């Protein structure tokens, strides 16, 4: 259930049609389905958690949030300090050989806002993210998860995410991912690894853990909205891939990226329910 103090900011969202036509081939024998979160399972007002800075607000809403948390920094300067801290963290990680680094956003906020209490920093992080990146469930989300769960498919998540990402399931589906059918060992969030997609590490980890269950990569479908961050690394480990083209704000075709020039997903869906039809899990 959505917390009362966040309910007003989490206004209803509707996907924006992309104009793409579904491309759904013959059904395949799939034993595991892995999902991206932002732009795939949930509508993202900014398109992607990693793009939230593009939608950062400097209006009265942010000023009010800073006042609520007794932060004595002008909104514009505050955001500049935040983005600079993220950039510095990424630079340090790259110096250590991490090509696609991820931050722990609560630690960033502790440094920028001076929070001594981690719980306070996390409360602020949640309210700031809701402000700059409103979210909502994609149509038919609950139905597709129930269909996959009932069919006995192994379910997982590989997503650029932060500590608050799993809360989306509690807010909109009234249960954490583990209670909705997702396997705990297949919940791979970037912030816990210090790695962001398109790093192949998270996909390799999922492939290895599924192999331990006797599920080979040819029996695994990965669903995401980004050709570079989702389809490319999923294909590199042998997963079948589904491009989710259900919301124009988050669809990333990457047509000008040479890594994606010759890349084609195994199927294209514009509504999550099409996935259930292809998997024959009804």
Beta strands, then each sheet from edge to edge (+ up, - down):
strand 1: 32-35
strand 2: 42-44
strand 3: 135-137
strand 4: 154-159
strand 5: 182-189
strand 6: 220-224
strand 7: 240-244
strand 8: 267-269
sheet 1: 5+ 4+ 1+ 6+ 7+ 8+
sheet 2: 2+ 3-
end
